[in-house]
Amino acid sequence: MALDGYFLDQVYINTIVIRNASSQQNATDFKLYRFVDEAASGLQIDYPVERLDIDDGYQITYTYFKYDATTATYDPNGMVAQYNEVEAIPGSSDGAAKPLGSTKNYFFNGLSNNNLVVDYPTDFDSTNADNYHNLLKGLAYKTLAYNSSAAEVSSATNYWKVYTRQLGNKDQGTLVRLTKNSNTVDGVEKIVENTYNNLGLTATTKTYNHNWDGNLDTHTQTFKYWHEAYDTDLSENLFTPVIQTTTQTNSTVTSVSATTWKEWFTGKWAPHKSYQWNGSGVGSFDFASWSGVGEPTSGWLKASEAVTMITEGAVLQTKDVDGVYQSTLYDYPKLRPIAAFANARISQSYIGAEASFINFEYGSATSNARDNDYWEFPTFNAISSIGHTGRKSISLNADNNAAATVYGPTRDFRPPDLGGQQRQYVLSCWVRTQAGFGANKGQLIIYSKQDSDTDHSVYPASVPAAYVAVNIRANGNISKRISI
């Protein structure tokens, strides 16, 4: 690279600085060069996507893309091209015709307004992009849509604002937020404005619409966050959950929803109960008094409640506005639901409630284990690699030296109240028999037991219909679902 009368000033790993005098004190001009692909001058070449083809088996649809290169820039590393104008042309394979119209999108790319195809907005109340346009790279500020006749049919304008925050004693950080969006379709404009709190979270959202009378309505949503009620010193670093949303049209409050939280385990917070304001009394929820076991005295309808939570943070059991329970069992990492029960409760102990599910995928015939949903495995039960819908099953291997009956998995259930005890239940499973099994050699059984505070083991022979059973009739490698 020729210095052209300049003197070398500084050399870095991929950057050099030159000056127009022999000393820095006398220099009036400094130039900085960055090496990209072993070169410090010349054109930079980009290869953007030009056309997108989608073949759905019936036809091929095209979308062609055009880029304005005259206003394009590169990132400081010379790796990413930054375009101000990108036009998408659906239905066109070459961009010459526009049978379905087109959409032009405009992005910040580090250039100021006098160097762009379409100016970004500069309304100071809603944006300070003029002062921070270099920090807004990649964000869209305008979209223009055209029909096939090149007439504009809609437009959208985004107003971005940069907020500065002090970080410690010396450093300063920035937050970039969308403060306003203006969307115009067929000459009718809709405006959405956002305000933010000190943490950069949305405090209010206002939407301006014209009603059927042609009058302007203002719809406002106001948000209250978890830390405002439960962690005012921000020690838990849990900032984003919204616990109350208030909606109003003009000056009239139309709805308020609130969700209380609970520390289910030490340091583990999660939603507990959800409420809707019914329009009477105070429309602001008292989280200090009504969280935990506390309940609103009036004016609020409890919509749902999380009844049981497992240590991994998943909801085990919920109850809706009518008091109907919903229960869920999860896979072994406790991330994905594998069984859901409507109008039934499950328990986390060896005595079941109203519902249970076991699929043997845990891979161990361990009795009363949490991952086996607390079922008990008698002697000669073993895990098999033959599965019905999964990878495992339980094999009831008989003792060849004894004629005693071999039992499969069992579990005791005690519904927790009369509502659960005075109802019908279904027990079902998939069974695969072996050749020579013989008809009616196995049964699926529901058995009643004598129940007391200390004894759940006595089978009451004197009680009529103490058990109900269905025979397993399949004979020879047949998988069959049986139910009681």
URPECOR-V105849 format. One record per pair of residues at least 12 apart in sequence whose ideal C-beta (glycine too) atoms are under 10 Angstrom apart, sorted by the first residue. I is the first residue (numbers start at 1). J is the second residue. If there is no record, write none. Layout:
BEGIN
i:I j:J
i:I j:J
END
This chain:
BEGIN
i:1 j:16
i:1 j:18
i:1 j:33
i:1 j:35
i:1 j:39
i:1 j:40
i:1 j:41
i:2 j:41
i:3 j:16
i:3 j:18
i:3 j:19
i:3 j:20
i:3 j:31
i:4 j:18
i:4 j:20
i:4 j:31
i:5 j:18
i:5 j:20
i:5 j:21
i:6 j:18
i:6 j:19
i:6 j:20
i:6 j:21
i:6 j:27
i:6 j:29
i:6 j:30
i:6 j:31
i:7 j:19
i:7 j:20
i:7 j:21
i:7 j:22
i:7 j:23
i:7 j:24
i:7 j:27
i:9 j:21
i:9 j:23
i:9 j:24
i:9 j:27
i:9 j:30
i:9 j:31
i:9 j:32
i:10 j:24
i:10 j:30
i:10 j:32
i:12 j:32
i:12 j:34
i:12 j:35
i:13 j:35
i:14 j:33
i:14 j:34
i:14 j:35
i:14 j:36
i:14 j:38
i:14 j:40
i:14 j:77
i:14 j:78
i:15 j:32
i:15 j:33
i:15 j:34
i:15 j:35
i:15 j:40
i:15 j:76
i:16 j:31
i:16 j:32
i:16 j:33
i:16 j:34
i:16 j:35
i:16 j:40
i:17 j:30
i:17 j:31
i:17 j:32
i:17 j:33
i:18 j:30
i:18 j:31
i:18 j:32
i:18 j:33
i:19 j:31
i:34 j:74
i:34 j:76
i:34 j:77
i:34 j:78
i:35 j:78
i:36 j:74
i:36 j:76
i:36 j:77
i:36 j:78
i:36 j:79
i:37 j:78
i:37 j:79
i:39 j:78
i:44 j:72
i:44 j:73
i:44 j:74
i:44 j:78
i:44 j:79
i:44 j:81
i:45 j:81
i:46 j:67
i:46 j:69
i:46 j:72
i:46 j:74
i:46 j:79
i:46 j:80
i:46 j:81
i:46 j:82
i:46 j:83
i:47 j:81
i:48 j:65
i:48 j:66
i:48 j:67
i:48 j:69
i:48 j:72
i:48 j:81
i:48 j:83
i:48 j:86
i:49 j:63
i:49 j:64
i:49 j:65
i:49 j:67
i:49 j:86
i:50 j:64
i:50 j:65
i:50 j:66
i:50 j:67
i:50 j:94
i:50 j:95
i:51 j:63
i:51 j:64
i:51 j:65
i:51 j:89
i:51 j:92
i:51 j:93
i:51 j:94
i:51 j:95
i:52 j:64
i:52 j:65
i:52 j:88
i:52 j:90
i:53 j:93
i:60 j:93
i:61 j:90
i:61 j:91
i:61 j:93
i:61 j:100
i:62 j:89
i:62 j:90
i:62 j:91
i:62 j:92
i:62 j:93
i:62 j:94
i:62 j:95
i:63 j:88
i:63 j:89
i:63 j:90
i:63 j:91
i:63 j:92
i:63 j:93
i:63 j:95
i:63 j:100
i:63 j:102
i:64 j:87
i:64 j:88
i:64 j:89
i:64 j:90
i:64 j:91
i:64 j:92
i:64 j:93
i:64 j:94
i:64 j:95
i:64 j:96
i:64 j:97
i:64 j:98
i:64 j:102
i:65 j:83
i:65 j:86
i:65 j:87
i:65 j:88
i:65 j:89
i:65 j:92
i:65 j:95
i:66 j:83
i:66 j:85
i:66 j:86
i:66 j:87
i:66 j:88
i:66 j:89
i:66 j:92
i:66 j:95
i:66 j:102
i:66 j:104
i:67 j:81
i:67 j:83
i:67 j:84
i:67 j:85
i:67 j:86
i:67 j:87
i:68 j:83
i:68 j:84
i:68 j:85
i:68 j:86
i:68 j:87
i:68 j:104
i:68 j:106
i:68 j:116
i:68 j:117
i:68 j:118
i:69 j:81
i:69 j:83
i:69 j:84
i:69 j:85
i:70 j:84
i:70 j:85
i:70 j:115
i:70 j:117
i:71 j:83
i:71 j:84
i:71 j:85
i:71 j:106
i:71 j:109
i:71 j:111
i:71 j:115
i:71 j:116
i:71 j:117
i:71 j:118
i:72 j:84
i:72 j:85
i:72 j:109
i:72 j:111
i:73 j:109
i:73 j:110
i:73 j:111
i:73 j:115
i:73 j:137
i:74 j:109
i:74 j:110
i:75 j:109
i:75 j:110
i:75 j:137
i:75 j:138
i:76 j:110
i:80 j:137
i:80 j:138
i:81 j:109
i:82 j:107
i:82 j:108
i:82 j:109
i:82 j:110
i:82 j:111
i:82 j:137
i:82 j:138
i:83 j:105
i:83 j:106
i:83 j:107
i:83 j:109
i:83 j:117
i:84 j:105
i:84 j:106
i:84 j:107
i:84 j:108
i:84 j:109
i:84 j:110
i:84 j:111
i:84 j:115
i:84 j:116
i:84 j:117
i:84 j:118
i:84 j:120
i:84 j:141
i:85 j:104
i:85 j:105
i:85 j:106
i:85 j:107
i:85 j:109
i:85 j:116
i:85 j:117
i:85 j:118
i:85 j:142
i:85 j:144
i:86 j:103
i:86 j:104
i:86 j:105
i:86 j:106
i:86 j:107
i:86 j:140
i:87 j:102
i:87 j:103
i:87 j:104
i:87 j:105
i:87 j:144
i:87 j:146
i:88 j:101
i:88 j:102
i:88 j:103
i:88 j:104
i:88 j:105
i:88 j:145
i:89 j:101
i:89 j:102
i:89 j:103
i:89 j:104
i:89 j:146
i:90 j:102
i:90 j:103
i:91 j:148
i:97 j:148
i:98 j:146
i:98 j:147
i:98 j:148
i:98 j:149
i:98 j:150
i:99 j:148
i:100 j:147
i:100 j:148
i:101 j:145
i:101 j:146
i:101 j:147
i:101 j:148
i:101 j:149
i:101 j:150
i:101 j:151
i:101 j:152
i:101 j:153
i:102 j:144
i:102 j:145
i:102 j:146
i:102 j:147
i:102 j:148
i:102 j:150
i:103 j:143
i:103 j:144
i:103 j:145
i:103 j:146
i:103 j:154
i:104 j:117
i:104 j:118
i:104 j:142
i:104 j:143
i:104 j:144
i:104 j:145
i:104 j:146
i:104 j:152
i:104 j:155
i:105 j:140
i:105 j:141
i:105 j:142
i:105 j:143
i:105 j:144
i:105 j:145
i:105 j:156
i:106 j:118
i:106 j:119
i:106 j:120
i:106 j:140
i:106 j:141
i:106 j:142
i:106 j:143
i:106 j:144
i:106 j:157
i:106 j:158
i:107 j:120
i:107 j:136
i:107 j:137
i:107 j:138
i:107 j:139
i:107 j:140
i:107 j:141
i:107 j:142
i:108 j:120
i:108 j:129
i:108 j:132
i:108 j:133
i:108 j:134
i:108 j:135
i:108 j:136
i:108 j:137
i:108 j:138
i:108 j:139
i:108 j:140
i:108 j:141
i:108 j:158
i:108 j:160
i:109 j:133
i:109 j:134
i:109 j:136
i:109 j:137
i:109 j:138
i:109 j:139
i:110 j:133
i:110 j:134
i:110 j:135
i:110 j:136
i:110 j:137
i:110 j:138
i:111 j:133
i:111 j:134
i:111 j:137
i:112 j:129
i:112 j:130
i:112 j:133
i:112 j:134
i:113 j:129
i:113 j:130
i:113 j:133
i:116 j:133
i:116 j:141
i:116 j:142
i:117 j:142
i:118 j:141
i:118 j:142
i:118 j:144
i:118 j:157
i:119 j:141
i:119 j:142
i:120 j:133
i:120 j:136
i:120 j:139
i:120 j:140
i:120 j:141
i:120 j:142
i:120 j:157
i:120 j:158
i:120 j:159
i:120 j:160
i:121 j:141
i:121 j:142
i:121 j:157
i:121 j:158
i:121 j:159
i:121 j:160
i:121 j:180
i:121 j:182
i:122 j:159
i:123 j:157
i:123 j:159
i:123 j:179
i:123 j:180
i:123 j:182
i:124 j:161
i:125 j:159
i:125 j:161
i:125 j:179
i:125 j:180
i:125 j:193
i:126 j:157
i:126 j:158
i:126 j:159
i:126 j:160
i:126 j:161
i:126 j:178
i:126 j:179
i:126 j:180
i:126 j:181
i:126 j:182
i:126 j:191
i:126 j:193
i:126 j:194
i:127 j:141
i:127 j:157
i:127 j:158
i:127 j:159
i:127 j:160
i:127 j:161
i:127 j:162
i:127 j:178
i:127 j:179
i:127 j:180
i:128 j:159
i:128 j:160
i:128 j:161
i:128 j:162
i:128 j:163
i:128 j:179
i:129 j:141
i:129 j:158
i:129 j:159
i:129 j:160
i:129 j:161
i:129 j:162
i:131 j:162
i:132 j:160
i:132 j:161
i:132 j:162
i:132 j:163
i:132 j:164
i:132 j:174
i:132 j:176
i:133 j:160
i:133 j:162
i:135 j:160
i:135 j:162
i:135 j:174
i:135 j:176
i:136 j:158
i:136 j:160
i:136 j:161
i:136 j:162
i:136 j:176
i:139 j:158
i:139 j:160
i:139 j:176
i:139 j:178
i:140 j:156
i:140 j:157
i:140 j:158
i:140 j:160
i:141 j:156
i:141 j:157
i:141 j:158
i:141 j:159
i:141 j:160
i:142 j:155
i:142 j:156
i:142 j:157
i:142 j:158
i:142 j:182
i:143 j:155
i:143 j:156
i:143 j:157
i:143 j:158
i:143 j:183
i:144 j:156
i:144 j:157
i:145 j:185
i:152 j:184
i:153 j:184
i:153 j:185
i:153 j:186
i:153 j:187
i:154 j:183
i:154 j:184
i:154 j:185
i:154 j:186
i:154 j:187
i:154 j:188
i:155 j:182
i:155 j:183
i:155 j:184
i:155 j:185
i:155 j:189
i:156 j:181
i:156 j:182
i:156 j:183
i:156 j:184
i:156 j:185
i:156 j:190
i:157 j:180
i:157 j:181
i:157 j:182
i:157 j:183
i:157 j:184
i:157 j:189
i:157 j:191
i:158 j:178
i:158 j:179
i:158 j:180
i:158 j:181
i:158 j:182
i:158 j:183
i:159 j:177
i:159 j:178
i:159 j:179
i:159 j:180
i:159 j:181
i:159 j:182
i:159 j:191
i:159 j:193
i:159 j:194
i:160 j:176
i:160 j:177
i:160 j:178
i:160 j:179
i:160 j:180
i:161 j:175
i:161 j:176
i:161 j:177
i:161 j:178
i:161 j:179
i:161 j:180
i:161 j:194
i:161 j:196
i:162 j:174
i:162 j:175
i:162 j:176
i:162 j:177
i:163 j:175
i:163 j:176
i:163 j:177
i:163 j:179
i:163 j:196
i:163 j:198
i:163 j:200
i:165 j:198
i:165 j:199
i:165 j:200
i:173 j:200
i:174 j:200
i:175 j:196
i:175 j:198
i:175 j:199
i:175 j:200
i:175 j:201
i:176 j:200
i:177 j:194
i:177 j:195
i:177 j:196
i:177 j:200
i:177 j:201
i:177 j:202
i:178 j:192
i:178 j:193
i:178 j:194
i:178 j:196
i:178 j:202
i:179 j:192
i:179 j:193
i:179 j:194
i:179 j:195
i:179 j:196
i:180 j:192
i:180 j:193
i:180 j:194
i:180 j:206
i:181 j:193
i:181 j:194
i:181 j:207
i:182 j:208
i:188 j:209
i:188 j:210
i:189 j:208
i:189 j:209
i:189 j:210
i:190 j:207
i:190 j:208
i:190 j:209
i:190 j:210
i:191 j:206
i:191 j:207
i:191 j:208
i:191 j:209
i:191 j:216
i:191 j:218
i:192 j:205
i:192 j:206
i:192 j:207
i:192 j:208
i:192 j:209
i:192 j:219
i:193 j:205
i:193 j:206
i:193 j:207
i:193 j:208
i:193 j:218
i:193 j:220
i:194 j:206
i:194 j:221
i:195 j:222
i:197 j:223
i:197 j:225
i:197 j:228
i:197 j:239
i:199 j:225
i:199 j:227
i:199 j:234
i:199 j:239
i:199 j:240
i:200 j:239
i:201 j:223
i:201 j:225
i:201 j:227
i:201 j:239
i:201 j:240
i:201 j:242
i:202 j:221
i:202 j:222
i:202 j:223
i:202 j:225
i:202 j:240
i:202 j:242
i:203 j:221
i:203 j:222
i:203 j:223
i:203 j:224
i:203 j:225
i:204 j:220
i:204 j:221
i:204 j:222
i:204 j:223
i:204 j:246
i:205 j:219
i:205 j:220
i:205 j:221
i:205 j:222
i:205 j:223
i:205 j:245
i:205 j:247
i:206 j:218
i:206 j:219
i:206 j:220
i:206 j:221
i:206 j:222
i:207 j:219
i:207 j:220
i:207 j:221
i:207 j:249
i:209 j:249
i:211 j:249
i:215 j:250
i:216 j:250
i:217 j:249
i:217 j:250
i:218 j:248
i:218 j:249
i:218 j:250
i:218 j:251
i:219 j:247
i:219 j:248
i:219 j:249
i:219 j:250
i:219 j:254
i:220 j:246
i:220 j:247
i:220 j:248
i:220 j:249
i:220 j:250
i:220 j:251
i:220 j:253
i:220 j:254
i:221 j:242
i:221 j:245
i:221 j:246
i:221 j:247
i:221 j:248
i:221 j:255
i:222 j:244
i:222 j:245
i:222 j:246
i:222 j:247
i:222 j:248
i:222 j:253
i:222 j:256
i:223 j:242
i:223 j:243
i:223 j:244
i:223 j:245
i:223 j:246
i:224 j:242
i:224 j:243
i:224 j:244
i:224 j:245
i:224 j:246
i:224 j:256
i:224 j:258
i:224 j:284
i:224 j:285
i:224 j:287
i:225 j:238
i:225 j:239
i:225 j:240
i:225 j:241
i:225 j:242
i:225 j:243
i:225 j:244
i:226 j:238
i:226 j:239
i:226 j:240
i:226 j:241
i:226 j:242
i:226 j:243
i:226 j:244
i:226 j:259
i:226 j:261
i:226 j:269
i:226 j:271
i:226 j:287
i:227 j:239
i:227 j:240
i:227 j:241
i:227 j:243
i:228 j:243
i:228 j:244
i:228 j:287
i:229 j:243
i:229 j:244
i:229 j:258
i:229 j:260
i:229 j:261
i:229 j:285
i:229 j:286
i:229 j:287
i:229 j:288
i:229 j:291
i:230 j:243
i:230 j:260
i:230 j:261
i:230 j:262
i:230 j:263
i:230 j:269
i:230 j:287
i:230 j:288
i:230 j:291
i:231 j:261
i:231 j:269
i:236 j:263
i:236 j:267
i:236 j:269
i:238 j:261
i:238 j:269
i:241 j:259
i:241 j:261
i:241 j:269
i:241 j:270
i:241 j:271
i:242 j:257
i:242 j:258
i:242 j:259
i:243 j:257
i:243 j:258
i:243 j:259
i:243 j:260
i:243 j:261
i:243 j:271
i:243 j:274
i:243 j:285
i:243 j:287
i:243 j:291
i:244 j:256
i:244 j:257
i:244 j:258
i:244 j:259
i:244 j:260
i:244 j:275
i:244 j:277
i:244 j:283
i:244 j:284
i:244 j:285
i:244 j:287
i:245 j:257
i:245 j:258
i:245 j:259
i:246 j:258
i:246 j:277
i:246 j:283
i:246 j:284
i:246 j:285
i:248 j:283
i:253 j:277
i:253 j:279
i:253 j:283
i:253 j:284
i:254 j:277
i:254 j:279
i:255 j:276
i:255 j:277
i:255 j:278
i:255 j:279
i:255 j:283
i:256 j:275
i:256 j:276
i:256 j:277
i:256 j:278
i:256 j:279
i:256 j:282
i:256 j:283
i:256 j:284
i:256 j:285
i:256 j:299
i:256 j:300
i:257 j:274
i:257 j:275
i:257 j:276
i:257 j:277
i:257 j:285
i:257 j:300
i:257 j:303
i:258 j:273
i:258 j:274
i:258 j:275
i:258 j:276
i:258 j:277
i:258 j:283
i:258 j:284
i:258 j:285
i:258 j:286
i:258 j:287
i:258 j:290
i:258 j:296
i:258 j:300
i:258 j:303
i:259 j:271
i:259 j:272
i:259 j:273
i:259 j:274
i:259 j:275
i:259 j:285
i:259 j:287
i:259 j:303
i:259 j:304
i:259 j:306
i:260 j:272
i:260 j:273
i:260 j:274
i:260 j:275
i:260 j:285
i:260 j:287
i:260 j:290
i:260 j:291
i:260 j:292
i:260 j:294
i:260 j:295
i:260 j:302
i:260 j:305
i:260 j:306
i:261 j:273
i:261 j:287
i:261 j:291
i:261 j:292
i:261 j:306
i:262 j:291
i:262 j:292
i:262 j:293
i:262 j:306
i:262 j:309
i:263 j:291
i:263 j:292
i:264 j:306
i:264 j:308
i:264 j:309
i:264 j:310
i:264 j:311
i:264 j:313
i:264 j:315
i:265 j:309
i:265 j:310
i:265 j:311
i:265 j:312
i:265 j:313
i:268 j:309
i:268 j:311
i:268 j:312
i:268 j:313
i:269 j:313
i:270 j:306
i:270 j:309
i:270 j:313
i:270 j:314
i:270 j:315
i:271 j:304
i:271 j:305
i:271 j:306
i:271 j:309
i:271 j:315
i:272 j:291
i:272 j:292
i:272 j:304
i:272 j:305
i:272 j:306
i:272 j:307
i:272 j:309
i:273 j:290
i:273 j:291
i:273 j:292
i:273 j:294
i:273 j:295
i:273 j:296
i:273 j:300
i:273 j:302
i:273 j:303
i:273 j:304
i:273 j:305
i:273 j:306
i:273 j:307
i:273 j:319
i:274 j:301
i:274 j:302
i:274 j:303
i:274 j:304
i:274 j:305
i:274 j:306
i:274 j:318
i:274 j:320
i:274 j:321
i:275 j:290
i:275 j:295
i:275 j:296
i:275 j:299
i:275 j:300
i:275 j:301
i:275 j:302
i:275 j:303
i:275 j:304
i:275 j:305
i:276 j:300
i:276 j:301
i:276 j:302
i:276 j:303
i:276 j:321
i:277 j:296
i:277 j:299
i:277 j:300
i:277 j:301
i:278 j:296
i:278 j:298
i:278 j:299
i:278 j:300
i:278 j:301
i:279 j:299
i:280 j:298
i:280 j:299
i:280 j:300
i:281 j:296
i:281 j:297
i:281 j:298
i:281 j:299
i:281 j:300
i:282 j:296
i:282 j:297
i:282 j:298
i:282 j:299
i:282 j:300
i:283 j:299
i:283 j:300
i:285 j:299
i:285 j:300
i:286 j:300
i:301 j:321
i:302 j:319
i:302 j:320
i:302 j:321
i:302 j:323
i:303 j:320
i:303 j:321
i:304 j:318
i:304 j:319
i:304 j:320
i:304 j:321
i:304 j:326
i:305 j:317
i:305 j:318
i:305 j:319
i:305 j:320
i:305 j:321
i:305 j:323
i:305 j:325
i:306 j:318
i:306 j:319
i:307 j:319
i:307 j:325
i:307 j:326
i:307 j:327
i:307 j:345
i:308 j:325
i:308 j:327
i:308 j:328
i:308 j:345
i:308 j:346
i:308 j:347
i:308 j:348
i:310 j:328
i:310 j:329
i:310 j:330
i:310 j:334
i:310 j:348
i:310 j:370
i:311 j:334
i:311 j:348
i:312 j:330
i:312 j:333
i:312 j:334
i:312 j:335
i:313 j:334
i:313 j:335
i:314 j:328
i:314 j:329
i:314 j:330
i:314 j:331
i:314 j:334
i:314 j:335
i:314 j:336
i:314 j:337
i:315 j:327
i:315 j:328
i:315 j:330
i:315 j:337
i:316 j:328
i:316 j:329
i:316 j:330
i:316 j:334
i:316 j:345
i:316 j:346
i:316 j:347
i:316 j:348
i:317 j:341
i:317 j:344
i:317 j:345
i:317 j:346
i:317 j:347
i:317 j:348
i:317 j:353
i:317 j:355
i:319 j:345
i:320 j:343
i:322 j:343
i:323 j:419
i:324 j:342
i:324 j:343
i:324 j:344
i:325 j:341
i:325 j:342
i:325 j:343
i:325 j:344
i:325 j:345
i:325 j:346
i:325 j:353
i:325 j:354
i:325 j:355
i:325 j:419
i:325 j:420
i:326 j:340
i:326 j:341
i:326 j:342
i:326 j:343
i:326 j:344
i:326 j:345
i:327 j:339
i:327 j:340
i:327 j:341
i:327 j:342
i:327 j:343
i:327 j:344
i:327 j:345
i:327 j:346
i:327 j:347
i:327 j:353
i:327 j:354
i:327 j:355
i:327 j:356
i:327 j:357
i:328 j:340
i:328 j:341
i:328 j:346
i:329 j:341
i:329 j:346
i:329 j:355
i:329 j:356
i:329 j:357
i:329 j:358
i:329 j:359
i:329 j:373
i:330 j:371
i:331 j:359
i:331 j:361
i:331 j:362
i:331 j:371
i:332 j:361
i:332 j:362
i:332 j:363
i:332 j:370
i:332 j:371
i:334 j:370
i:334 j:371
i:338 j:357
i:338 j:359
i:338 j:361
i:338 j:390
i:339 j:355
i:339 j:356
i:339 j:357
i:339 j:358
i:339 j:359
i:339 j:373
i:340 j:355
i:340 j:357
i:341 j:353
i:341 j:354
i:341 j:355
i:341 j:356
i:341 j:357
i:342 j:355
i:343 j:355
i:343 j:419
i:343 j:420
i:343 j:423
i:344 j:356
i:344 j:415
i:344 j:420
i:344 j:423
i:344 j:425
i:345 j:415
i:345 j:416
i:345 j:417
i:345 j:419
i:345 j:420
i:346 j:373
i:346 j:374
i:347 j:373
i:347 j:374
i:347 j:413
i:347 j:414
i:347 j:415
i:347 j:416
i:348 j:370
i:348 j:373
i:348 j:374
i:349 j:368
i:349 j:370
i:349 j:374
i:350 j:367
i:350 j:368
i:350 j:369
i:350 j:373
i:350 j:374
i:350 j:375
i:350 j:376
i:350 j:411
i:350 j:412
i:351 j:374
i:351 j:411
i:351 j:412
i:351 j:413
i:351 j:414
i:351 j:416
i:351 j:456
i:352 j:373
i:352 j:374
i:352 j:375
i:352 j:411
i:352 j:412
i:352 j:413
i:352 j:414
i:352 j:415
i:353 j:413
i:353 j:414
i:353 j:415
i:353 j:416
i:353 j:417
i:353 j:420
i:354 j:413
i:354 j:414
i:354 j:415
i:354 j:416
i:354 j:417
i:354 j:419
i:354 j:420
i:354 j:421
i:354 j:423
i:354 j:425
i:355 j:373
i:355 j:413
i:355 j:415
i:355 j:420
i:355 j:425
i:355 j:426
i:356 j:372
i:356 j:373
i:356 j:374
i:356 j:375
i:356 j:411
i:356 j:413
i:356 j:427
i:357 j:373
i:357 j:375
i:358 j:371
i:358 j:372
i:358 j:373
i:358 j:374
i:358 j:375
i:358 j:377
i:358 j:394
i:358 j:409
i:358 j:411
i:358 j:429
i:359 j:372
i:359 j:373
i:359 j:387
i:359 j:388
i:359 j:389
i:359 j:390
i:359 j:391
i:359 j:392
i:359 j:393
i:359 j:394
i:359 j:430
i:360 j:372
i:360 j:375
i:360 j:377
i:360 j:381
i:360 j:383
i:360 j:384
i:360 j:387
i:360 j:388
i:360 j:390
i:360 j:391
i:360 j:392
i:360 j:393
i:360 j:394
i:360 j:395
i:360 j:409
i:361 j:383
i:361 j:387
i:361 j:389
i:361 j:390
i:361 j:391
i:361 j:392
i:361 j:393
i:362 j:383
i:362 j:392
i:363 j:383
i:363 j:385
i:363 j:391
i:363 j:392
i:364 j:377
i:364 j:383
i:364 j:392
i:365 j:377
i:365 j:378
i:365 j:380
i:365 j:381
i:365 j:382
i:365 j:383
i:365 j:394
i:365 j:395
i:365 j:409
i:366 j:383
i:367 j:381
i:367 j:409
i:367 j:410
i:367 j:411
i:368 j:411
i:372 j:394
i:372 j:409
i:372 j:411
i:373 j:409
i:373 j:411
i:374 j:411
i:374 j:412
i:375 j:394
i:375 j:408
i:375 j:409
i:375 j:410
i:375 j:411
i:376 j:407
i:376 j:409
i:376 j:410
i:376 j:411
i:376 j:412
i:377 j:394
i:377 j:396
i:377 j:407
i:377 j:408
i:377 j:409
i:377 j:410
i:378 j:396
i:378 j:405
i:378 j:406
i:378 j:407
i:378 j:408
i:378 j:409
i:378 j:410
i:379 j:397
i:379 j:399
i:379 j:404
i:379 j:406
i:379 j:407
i:380 j:395
i:380 j:396
i:380 j:397
i:380 j:398
i:380 j:399
i:380 j:402
i:380 j:404
i:380 j:406
i:380 j:407
i:380 j:408
i:381 j:394
i:381 j:395
i:381 j:396
i:381 j:397
i:381 j:406
i:381 j:407
i:381 j:408
i:381 j:409
i:381 j:410
i:382 j:394
i:382 j:395
i:382 j:396
i:382 j:397
i:383 j:395
i:384 j:396
i:384 j:397
i:384 j:432
i:386 j:432
i:386 j:477
i:386 j:479
i:387 j:430
i:387 j:432
i:388 j:429
i:388 j:430
i:388 j:431
i:388 j:432
i:388 j:479
i:388 j:481
i:389 j:430
i:389 j:479
i:393 j:430
i:393 j:431
i:393 j:432
i:393 j:479
i:394 j:408
i:394 j:409
i:394 j:429
i:395 j:408
i:395 j:432
i:395 j:434
i:396 j:408
i:396 j:409
i:396 j:431
i:396 j:442
i:405 j:442
i:405 j:443
i:406 j:442
i:407 j:445
i:408 j:429
i:408 j:431
i:408 j:442
i:408 j:443
i:408 j:444
i:408 j:445
i:409 j:429
i:410 j:445
i:410 j:447
i:412 j:447
i:412 j:449
i:412 j:451
i:412 j:456
i:412 j:457
i:413 j:425
i:413 j:427
i:413 j:446
i:413 j:449
i:414 j:449
i:414 j:451
i:414 j:456
i:421 j:451
i:425 j:446
i:425 j:468
i:425 j:484
i:426 j:446
i:426 j:483
i:426 j:484
i:427 j:444
i:427 j:445
i:427 j:446
i:427 j:468
i:427 j:469
i:427 j:470
i:427 j:482
i:427 j:483
i:427 j:484
i:428 j:444
i:428 j:470
i:428 j:481
i:428 j:482
i:428 j:483
i:428 j:484
i:429 j:444
i:429 j:472
i:429 j:480
i:429 j:481
i:429 j:482
i:429 j:483
i:429 j:484
i:430 j:479
i:430 j:480
i:430 j:481
i:430 j:482
i:431 j:444
i:431 j:472
i:431 j:473
i:431 j:474
i:431 j:478
i:431 j:479
i:431 j:480
i:431 j:481
i:431 j:482
i:432 j:474
i:432 j:476
i:432 j:477
i:432 j:478
i:432 j:479
i:432 j:480
i:433 j:472
i:433 j:473
i:433 j:474
i:433 j:475
i:433 j:476
i:433 j:477
i:433 j:478
i:433 j:479
i:433 j:480
i:434 j:474
i:434 j:475
i:434 j:476
i:434 j:477
i:434 j:478
i:435 j:475
i:435 j:476
i:435 j:477
i:435 j:478
i:436 j:475
i:436 j:476
i:437 j:472
i:437 j:473
i:437 j:474
i:437 j:475
i:437 j:476
i:437 j:477
i:437 j:478
i:438 j:472
i:438 j:473
i:438 j:475
i:438 j:476
i:439 j:471
i:439 j:472
i:439 j:473
i:439 j:474
i:439 j:475
i:440 j:471
i:440 j:472
i:440 j:473
i:440 j:475
i:441 j:471
i:441 j:472
i:441 j:473
i:441 j:475
i:442 j:469
i:442 j:470
i:442 j:471
i:442 j:472
i:442 j:473
i:442 j:474
i:442 j:482
i:443 j:467
i:443 j:468
i:443 j:469
i:443 j:470
i:443 j:471
i:443 j:472
i:443 j:482
i:443 j:484
i:444 j:468
i:444 j:469
i:444 j:470
i:444 j:471
i:444 j:472
i:444 j:482
i:444 j:483
i:444 j:484
i:445 j:467
i:445 j:468
i:445 j:469
i:445 j:470
i:445 j:484
i:446 j:466
i:446 j:467
i:446 j:468
i:446 j:469
i:446 j:470
i:446 j:484
i:447 j:459
i:447 j:460
i:447 j:466
i:447 j:467
i:447 j:468
i:447 j:469
i:448 j:460
i:448 j:463
i:448 j:465
i:448 j:466
i:448 j:467
i:448 j:468
i:449 j:463
i:449 j:466
i:449 j:467
i:450 j:462
i:450 j:463
i:450 j:466
i:467 j:484
i:468 j:484
i:469 j:484
i:470 j:482
i:470 j:483
i:470 j:484
END
